[in-house]
Amino acid sequence: MSVSARLQELGIELPAVAAPVAAYVPAIVHGDLVYTSGQLPFEGGALPATGKVGAEVDAEDAKAYARTCALNALAAAAAAAGGVDRIGGVLRVGGFVASDPAFAGQPGVINGASEVLGEIFAEAGAHARAAVGVAVLPLDAPVEVEVTFTLA
């Protein structure tokens, strides 16, 4: 099944590619890989929340934001690759969680990204991953996700 057909089956509409907030491109193709820049959970051009997970942001909300980040990454990768059906699978996910010092649930937050990519790509969505707690992210976003995709 094509990626576009799977997205339609899941009722997922990819967002517009988020405009970079600094001097970089959203995604770049190199060989048979597509590397995305870190994607924030922009929805309609705005962050749905700011602050630290475990303080101002609930962990379940942050998990949903990580899902949004992954969809933003897929949109960026598809734009760079020439279409979503050119994306073959997921190689690696890097997740960053702006965390209250007492918060230690970063893996659960980044599961939001991993799970949606698994739903979309099935076996080709299995990936290596890092889930890292950080002091602060750009624009005070609670979550940032970068993804390395393979080309079909």
N, CA and C atoms as a LAMMPS dump frame, in Angstrom:
ITEM: TIMESTEP
0
ITEM: NUMBER OF ATOMS
456
ITEM: BOX BOUNDS ff ff ff
-5.0000000000000000e+02 5.0000000000000000e+02
-5.0000000000000000e+02 5.0000000000000000e+02
-5.0000000000000000e+02 5.0000000000000000e+02
ITEM: ATOMS id mol type element x y z
1 1 1 N 0.852 -1.183 0
2 1 2 C 0 0 0
3 1 3 C 0.892 1.24 0
4 2 1 N 0.548 2.221 -0.804
5 2 2 C 1.331 3.451 -0.86
6 2 3 C 1.173 4.235 0.444
7 3 1 N 2.129 5.092 0.693
8 3 2 C 2.064 5.934 1.891
9 3 3 C 0.842 6.848 1.823
10 4 1 N 0.578 7.413 0.656
11 4 2 C -0.583 8.306 0.548
12 4 3 C -1.882 7.543 0.813
13 5 1 N -1.976 6.315 0.334
14 5 2 C -3.18 5.514 0.588
15 5 3 C -3.296 5.17 2.068
16 6 1 N -2.176 4.874 2.7
17 6 2 C -2.198 4.555 4.133
18 6 3 C -2.609 5.779 4.953
19 7 1 N -2.106 6.948 4.602
20 7 2 C -2.504 8.174 5.297
21 7 3 C -4.006 8.395 5.159
22 8 1 N -4.515 8.181 3.955
23 8 2 C -5.95 8.353 3.731
24 8 3 C -6.74 7.341 4.555
25 9 1 N -6.277 6.107 4.59
26 9 2 C -6.939 5.064 5.379
27 9 3 C -6.977 5.424 6.857
28 10 1 N -5.898 6.041 7.353
29 10 2 C -5.813 6.435 8.764
30 10 3 C -6.517 7.76 9.047
31 11 1 N -6.954 8.448 7.997
32 11 2 C -7.591 9.751 8.185
33 11 3 C -6.616 10.84 8.575
34 12 1 N -5.364 10.699 8.138
35 12 2 C -4.323 11.672 8.46
36 12 3 C -4.064 12.549 7.246
37 13 1 N -4.182 13.848 7.432
38 13 2 C -3.833 14.808 6.393
39 13 3 C -2.544 15.493 6.818
40 14 1 N -1.518 15.403 5.984
41 14 2 C -0.249 16.038 6.332
42 14 3 C -0.405 17.552 6.319
43 15 1 N 0.24 18.215 7.277
44 15 2 C 0.184 19.681 7.313
45 15 3 C 1.068 20.287 6.239
46 16 1 N 0.915 21.573 6.032
47 16 2 C 1.851 22.307 5.185
48 16 3 C 3.215 22.273 5.863
49 17 1 N 4.266 22.325 5.072
50 17 2 C 5.616 22.316 5.634
51 17 3 C 5.818 23.583 6.452
52 18 1 N 6.263 23.404 7.677
53 18 2 C 6.496 24.545 8.57
54 18 3 C 7.683 25.359 8.066
55 19 1 N 7.53 26.659 8.088
56 19 2 C 8.623 27.551 7.68
57 19 3 C 9.744 27.471 8.716
58 20 1 N 10.991 27.429 8.272
59 20 2 C 12.103 27.407 9.22
60 20 3 C 12.101 28.654 10.105
61 21 1 N 12.525 28.473 11.358
62 21 2 C 12.588 29.603 12.283
63 21 3 C 14.003 30.188 12.369
64 22 1 N 14.941 29.655 11.554
65 22 2 C 16.319 30.152 11.533
66 22 3 C 16.917 29.808 10.165
67 23 1 N 18.236 29.74 10.076
68 23 2 C 18.947 29.541 8.804
69 23 3 C 19.173 28.062 8.521
70 24 1 N 18.153 27.383 8.004
71 24 2 C 18.251 25.972 7.628
72 24 3 C 17.103 25.643 6.69
73 25 1 N 17.14 24.441 6.129
74 25 2 C 16.031 23.956 5.306
75 25 3 C 15.274 22.903 6.108
76 26 1 N 13.98 22.729 5.867
77 26 2 C 13.196 21.759 6.637
78 26 3 C 13.642 20.308 6.458
79 27 1 N 14.121 19.959 5.265
80 27 2 C 14.587 18.598 5.001
81 27 3 C 15.514 18.616 3.804
82 28 1 N 16.38 17.608 3.738
83 28 2 C 17.328 17.506 2.628
84 28 3 C 17.503 16.036 2.266
85 29 1 N 17.574 15.784 0.975
86 29 2 C 17.808 14.434 0.464
87 29 3 C 19.299 14.258 0.244
88 30 1 N 19.824 13.121 0.719
89 30 2 C 21.219 12.762 0.483
90 30 3 C 21.258 11.267 0.187
91 31 1 N 21.616 10.931 -1.036
92 31 2 C 21.613 9.522 -1.421
93 31 3 C 20.201 8.967 -1.352
94 32 1 N 20.039 7.879 -0.606
95 32 2 C 18.713 7.276 -0.476
96 32 3 C 18.065 7.59 0.869
97 33 1 N 18.517 8.688 1.486
98 33 2 C 17.968 9.114 2.783
99 33 3 C 17.432 10.529 2.706
100 34 1 N 16.455 10.808 3.56
101 34 2 C 15.945 12.165 3.729
102 34 3 C 16.103 12.507 5.204
103 35 1 N 16.858 13.552 5.469
104 35 2 C 17.086 14.034 6.832
105 35 3 C 16.192 15.244 7.064
106 36 1 N 15.442 15.233 8.156
107 36 2 C 14.667 16.426 8.475
108 36 3 C 15.387 17.219 9.545
109 37 1 N 15.182 18.511 9.498
110 37 2 C 15.593 19.361 10.603
111 37 3 C 14.641 19.09 11.757
112 38 1 N 15.018 19.535 12.938
113 38 2 C 14.117 19.383 14.076
114 38 3 C 12.797 20.072 13.791
115 39 1 N 11.717 19.364 14.01
116 39 2 C 10.378 19.895 13.75
117 39 3 C 9.677 20.168 15.07
118 40 1 N 9.137 21.358 15.194
119 40 2 C 8.353 21.727 16.37
120 40 3 C 6.89 21.347 16.113
121 41 1 N 6.066 21.332 17.138
122 41 2 C 4.67 20.911 16.95
123 41 3 C 3.758 22.018 16.428
124 42 1 N 4.202 22.686 15.371
125 42 2 C 3.382 23.744 14.795
126 42 3 C 2.063 23.183 14.287
127 43 1 N 0.997 23.886 14.599
128 43 2 C -0.338 23.59 14.076
129 43 3 C -0.869 24.894 13.507
130 44 1 N -1.055 24.941 12.2
131 44 2 C -1.514 26.169 11.568
132 44 3 C -0.556 27.326 11.757
133 45 1 N 0.734 27.036 11.816
134 45 2 C 1.747 28.073 11.955
135 45 3 C 2.023 28.552 13.366
136 46 1 N 1.36 27.951 14.364
137 46 2 C 1.552 28.371 15.759
138 46 3 C 1.822 27.172 16.651
139 47 1 N 2.512 27.42 17.749
140 47 2 C 2.711 26.367 18.749
141 47 3 C 1.445 26.251 19.6
142 48 1 N 0.973 25.029 19.85
143 48 2 C -0.22 24.855 20.669
144 48 3 C 0.043 25.074 22.158
145 49 1 N 1.326 25.003 22.555
146 49 2 C 1.691 25.192 23.966
147 49 3 C 3.167 25.544 24.033
148 50 1 N 3.554 26.132 25.142
149 50 2 C 4.957 26.391 25.42
150 50 3 C 5.229 25.98 26.859
151 51 1 N 6.51 25.79 27.158
152 51 2 C 6.895 25.479 28.533
153 51 3 C 7.487 24.097 28.673
154 52 1 N 7.729 23.753 29.928
155 52 2 C 8.388 22.494 30.27
156 52 3 C 7.372 21.384 30.5
157 53 1 N 7.695 20.204 29.969
158 53 2 C 6.874 19.028 30.225
159 53 3 C 7.116 18.61 31.684
160 54 1 N 6.036 18.336 32.375
161 54 2 C 6.116 18.019 33.795
162 54 3 C 5.868 19.233 34.671
163 55 1 N 5.742 20.395 34.05
164 55 2 C 5.412 21.629 34.785
165 55 3 C 4.234 22.287 34.07
166 56 1 N 4.508 23.134 33.08
167 56 2 C 3.43 23.83 32.363
168 56 3 C 2.702 22.943 31.354
169 57 1 N 3.351 21.867 30.906
170 57 2 C 2.786 20.998 29.866
171 57 3 C 2.652 19.585 30.407
172 58 1 N 1.466 19.019 30.27
173 58 2 C 1.175 17.652 30.698
174 58 3 C 1.865 16.653 29.762
175 59 1 N 2.313 15.535 30.301
176 59 2 C 3.027 14.53 29.501
177 59 3 C 2.16 13.971 28.374
178 60 1 N 0.874 13.759 28.606
179 60 2 C -0.004 13.238 27.542
180 60 3 C -0.18 14.261 26.424
181 61 1 N -0.284 15.531 26.787
182 61 2 C -0.346 16.575 25.765
183 61 3 C 0.956 16.613 24.977
184 62 1 N 2.083 16.481 25.683
185 62 2 C 3.385 16.494 25.016
186 62 3 C 3.512 15.316 24.057
187 63 1 N 2.963 14.169 24.422
188 63 2 C 2.978 13.003 23.521
189 63 3 C 2.218 13.322 22.235
190 64 1 N 1.088 13.999 22.353
191 64 2 C 0.323 14.412 21.164
192 64 3 C 1.132 15.416 20.343
193 65 1 N 1.87 16.291 21.006
194 65 2 C 2.697 17.259 20.277
195 65 3 C 3.836 16.546 19.539
196 66 1 N 4.387 15.488 20.135
197 66 2 C 5.432 14.712 19.459
198 66 3 C 4.867 14.062 18.193
199 67 1 N 3.633 13.613 18.255
200 67 2 C 2.955 13.062 17.071
201 67 3 C 2.871 14.139 15.987
202 68 1 N 2.474 15.341 16.372
203 68 2 C 2.405 16.452 15.425
204 68 3 C 3.77 16.73 14.821
205 69 1 N 4.812 16.711 15.642
206 69 2 C 6.178 16.924 15.147
207 69 3 C 6.53 15.888 14.083
208 70 1 N 6.17 14.632 14.322
209 70 2 C 6.484 13.568 13.359
210 70 3 C 5.744 13.788 12.046
211 71 1 N 4.499 14.208 12.115
212 71 2 C 3.749 14.491 10.89
213 71 3 C 4.341 15.696 10.161
214 72 1 N 4.791 16.691 10.908
215 72 2 C 5.473 17.83 10.292
216 72 3 C 6.766 17.368 9.616
217 73 1 N 7.469 16.429 10.251
218 73 2 C 8.699 15.891 9.653
219 73 3 C 8.39 15.13 8.368
220 74 1 N 7.336 14.335 8.379
221 74 2 C 6.963 13.597 7.173
222 74 3 C 6.581 14.553 6.048
223 75 1 N 5.872 15.616 6.377
224 75 2 C 5.514 16.617 5.37
225 75 3 C 6.77 17.255 4.776
226 76 1 N 7.736 17.599 5.628
227 76 2 C 8.984 18.21 5.154
228 76 3 C 9.761 17.233 4.286
229 77 1 N 9.821 15.97 4.702
230 77 2 C 10.547 14.957 3.935
231 77 3 C 9.886 14.735 2.583
232 78 1 N 8.571 14.665 2.57
233 78 2 C 7.841 14.457 1.322
234 78 3 C 8.088 15.611 0.356
235 79 1 N 8.1 16.829 0.859
236 79 2 C 8.348 17.989 0.005
237 79 3 C 9.758 17.927 -0.593
238 80 1 N 10.734 17.522 0.212
239 80 2 C 12.112 17.447 -0.276
240 80 3 C 12.304 16.293 -1.252
241 81 1 N 11.564 15.199 -1.05
242 81 2 C 11.748 13.992 -1.858
243 81 3 C 10.923 13.98 -3.14
244 82 1 N 9.971 14.904 -3.26
245 82 2 C 9.131 14.924 -4.449
246 82 3 C 7.817 14.198 -4.286
247 83 1 N 7.373 14.031 -3.063
248 83 2 C 6.072 13.416 -2.807
249 83 3 C 6.143 12.382 -1.701
250 84 1 N 5.039 12.226 -1.004
251 84 2 C 5.01 11.316 0.144
252 84 3 C 5.224 9.859 -0.267
253 85 1 N 4.832 9.495 -1.472
254 85 2 C 5.014 8.111 -1.904
255 85 3 C 6.452 7.784 -2.261
256 86 1 N 7.315 8.775 -2.257
257 86 2 C 8.762 8.548 -2.422
258 86 3 C 9.424 8.167 -1.11
259 87 1 N 8.7 8.304 0.008
260 87 2 C 9.243 7.945 1.314
261 87 3 C 9.002 6.461 1.552
262 88 1 N 10.086 5.733 1.835
263 88 2 C 9.979 4.284 1.977
264 88 3 C 9.851 3.795 3.395
265 89 1 N 10.401 4.531 4.341
266 89 2 C 10.353 4.087 5.727
267 89 3 C 11.113 5.032 6.634
268 90 1 N 11.251 4.604 7.875
269 90 2 C 11.874 5.42 8.919
270 90 3 C 13.135 4.709 9.39
271 91 1 N 14.23 5.438 9.448
272 91 2 C 15.495 4.887 9.912
273 91 3 C 15.767 5.262 11.375
274 92 1 N 15.58 6.544 11.7
275 92 2 C 15.904 7.019 13.049
276 92 3 C 15.017 8.198 13.427
277 93 1 N 14.657 8.255 14.7
278 93 2 C 13.922 9.385 15.281
279 93 3 C 14.763 9.947 16.415
280 94 1 N 14.935 11.246 16.409
281 94 2 C 15.574 11.94 17.522
282 94 3 C 14.539 12.827 18.173
283 95 1 N 14.281 12.614 19.446
284 95 2 C 13.265 13.388 20.148
285 95 3 C 13.849 14.183 21.289
286 96 1 N 13.424 15.419 21.411
287 96 2 C 13.899 16.319 22.454
288 96 3 C 12.694 16.837 23.228
289 97 1 N 12.757 16.728 24.534
290 97 2 C 11.653 17.128 25.393
291 97 3 C 12.152 18.19 26.36
292 98 1 N 11.587 19.395 26.282
293 98 2 C 11.914 20.441 27.252
294 98 3 C 11.298 19.992 28.576
295 99 1 N 12.144 19.668 29.536
296 99 2 C 11.689 18.958 30.722
297 99 3 C 11.9 19.725 32.01
298 100 1 N 10.889 19.669 32.869
299 100 2 C 11.061 20.086 34.253
300 100 3 C 12.147 19.183 34.838
301 101 1 N 13 19.689 35.73
302 101 2 C 14.081 18.859 36.27
303 101 3 C 13.614 17.546 36.908
304 102 1 N 12.391 17.493 37.398
305 102 2 C 11.896 16.268 38.027
306 102 3 C 11.237 15.308 37.036
307 103 1 N 11.074 15.723 35.78
308 103 2 C 10.386 14.893 34.789
309 103 3 C 11.359 13.905 34.157
310 104 1 N 11.003 12.624 34.15
311 104 2 C 11.863 11.583 33.585
312 104 3 C 11.119 10.708 32.583
313 105 1 N 10.02 11.205 32.025
314 105 2 C 9.215 10.407 31.112
315 105 3 C 9.419 10.725 29.647
316 106 1 N 10.621 11.127 29.269
317 106 2 C 10.885 11.502 27.875
318 106 3 C 10.563 10.383 26.888
319 107 1 N 10.907 9.114 27.174
320 107 2 C 10.571 8.06 26.206
321 107 3 C 9.071 7.964 25.922
322 108 1 N 8.247 8.117 26.947
323 108 2 C 6.801 8.065 26.74
324 108 3 C 6.297 9.207 25.887
325 109 1 N 6.884 10.376 26.038
326 109 2 C 6.502 11.529 25.219
327 109 3 C 6.844 11.266 23.759
328 110 1 N 8.054 10.815 23.494
329 110 2 C 8.501 10.614 22.119
330 110 3 C 7.806 9.413 21.474
331 111 1 N 7.184 8.562 22.29
332 111 2 C 6.35 7.5 21.716
333 111 3 C 5.271 8.072 20.811
334 112 1 N 4.837 9.295 21.055
335 112 2 C 3.846 9.92 20.178
336 112 3 C 4.326 9.979 18.739
337 113 1 N 5.601 10.263 18.544
338 113 2 C 6.183 10.28 17.203
339 113 3 C 6.374 8.858 16.68
340 114 1 N 6.952 8.007 17.495
341 114 2 C 7.239 6.632 17.062
342 114 3 C 5.969 5.88 16.696
343 115 1 N 4.928 6.046 17.494
344 115 2 C 3.696 5.298 17.254
345 115 3 C 3.011 5.707 15.951
346 116 1 N 2.949 7.004 15.676
347 116 2 C 2.285 7.414 14.427
348 116 3 C 3.099 6.976 13.212
349 117 1 N 4.414 7.02 13.307
350 117 2 C 5.236 6.561 12.192
351 117 3 C 5.07 5.053 11.988
352 118 1 N 4.921 4.313 13.076
353 118 2 C 4.65 2.885 12.976
354 118 3 C 3.302 2.602 12.339
355 119 1 N 2.294 3.396 12.685
356 119 2 C 0.971 3.236 12.083
357 119 3 C 1.022 3.479 10.575
358 120 1 N 1.793 4.464 10.171
359 120 2 C 1.858 4.836 8.755
360 120 3 C 2.693 3.84 7.953
361 121 1 N 3.857 3.461 8.475
362 121 2 C 4.809 2.678 7.693
363 121 3 C 4.869 1.196 8.057
364 122 1 N 4.14 0.753 9.071
365 122 2 C 4.154 -0.648 9.503
366 122 3 C 5.595 -1.096 9.78
367 123 1 N 6.023 -2.229 9.214
368 123 2 C 7.376 -2.737 9.49
369 123 3 C 8.456 -1.752 9.067
370 124 1 N 8.213 -1.01 8.004
371 124 2 C 9.193 -0.031 7.538
372 124 3 C 9.258 1.186 8.464
373 125 1 N 8.392 1.215 9.475
374 125 2 C 8.415 2.292 10.457
375 125 3 C 9.243 1.976 11.686
376 126 1 N 9.739 0.733 11.794
377 126 2 C 10.618 0.379 12.926
378 126 3 C 11.905 1.187 12.794
379 127 1 N 12.354 1.779 13.892
380 127 2 C 13.475 2.709 13.799
381 127 3 C 14.307 2.73 15.071
382 128 1 N 15.544 3.199 14.925
383 128 2 C 16.378 3.532 16.07
384 128 3 C 15.897 4.874 16.607
385 129 1 N 16.199 5.168 17.904
386 129 2 C 15.625 6.383 18.466
387 129 3 C 16.423 6.89 19.662
388 130 1 N 16.353 8.181 19.85
389 130 2 C 16.831 8.817 21.073
390 130 3 C 15.701 9.684 21.606
391 131 1 N 15.533 9.689 22.928
392 131 2 C 14.544 10.555 23.589
393 131 3 C 15.293 11.27 24.708
394 132 1 N 15.527 12.555 24.511
395 132 2 C 16.431 13.315 25.365
396 132 3 C 15.7 14.452 26.053
397 133 1 N 15.926 14.597 27.334
398 133 2 C 15.412 15.746 28.074
399 133 3 C 16.378 16.905 27.953
400 134 1 N 15.844 18.1 27.68
401 134 2 C 16.671 19.298 27.536
402 134 3 C 16.074 20.435 28.363
403 135 1 N 16.889 21.454 28.607
404 135 2 C 16.455 22.584 29.431
405 135 3 C 15.451 23.475 28.709
406 136 1 N 15.681 23.72 27.433
407 136 2 C 14.796 24.606 26.672
408 136 3 C 14.946 24.292 25.191
409 137 1 N 13.863 24.502 24.444
410 137 2 C 13.86 24.303 22.997
411 137 3 C 13.509 25.621 22.314
412 138 1 N 13.75 25.72 21.003
413 138 2 C 13.418 26.961 20.29
414 138 3 C 11.963 27.38 20.52
415 139 1 N 11.774 28.676 20.677
416 139 2 C 10.455 29.29 20.878
417 139 3 C 9.76 28.773 22.137
418 140 1 N 10.508 28.151 23.041
419 140 2 C 9.985 27.565 24.282
420 140 3 C 9.018 26.413 23.998
421 141 1 N 9.219 25.746 22.847
422 141 2 C 8.392 24.587 22.498
423 141 3 C 8.628 23.466 23.506
424 142 1 N 7.606 22.67 23.786
425 142 2 C 7.783 21.565 24.724
426 142 3 C 8.474 20.348 24.105
427 143 1 N 8.394 20.182 22.78
428 143 2 C 8.908 18.984 22.109
429 143 3 C 9.471 19.377 20.741
430 144 1 N 10.508 18.66 20.329
431 144 2 C 11.073 18.79 18.987
432 144 3 C 11.463 17.392 18.515
433 145 1 N 11.202 17.089 17.254
434 145 2 C 11.509 15.764 16.711
435 145 3 C 12.188 15.926 15.362
436 146 1 N 13.252 15.147 15.151
437 146 2 C 13.888 15.055 13.847
438 146 3 C 13.818 13.602 13.406
439 147 1 N 13.686 13.389 12.1
440 147 2 C 13.524 12.031 11.574
441 147 3 C 14.427 11.85 10.367
442 148 1 N 15.013 10.664 10.273
443 148 2 C 15.726 10.25 9.067
444 148 3 C 14.867 9.193 8.391
445 149 1 N 14.439 9.497 7.172
446 149 2 C 13.604 8.586 6.374
447 149 3 C 14.445 7.935 5.293
448 150 1 N 14.011 6.764 4.831
449 150 2 C 14.585 6.136 3.655
450 150 3 C 13.688 6.453 2.458
451 151 1 N 14.273 6.472 1.283
452 151 2 C 13.487 6.658 0.073
453 151 3 C 12.983 5.312 -0.42
454 152 1 N 11.854 5.338 -1.083
455 152 2 C 11.26 4.103 -1.625
456 152 3 C 12.006 3.669 -2.864
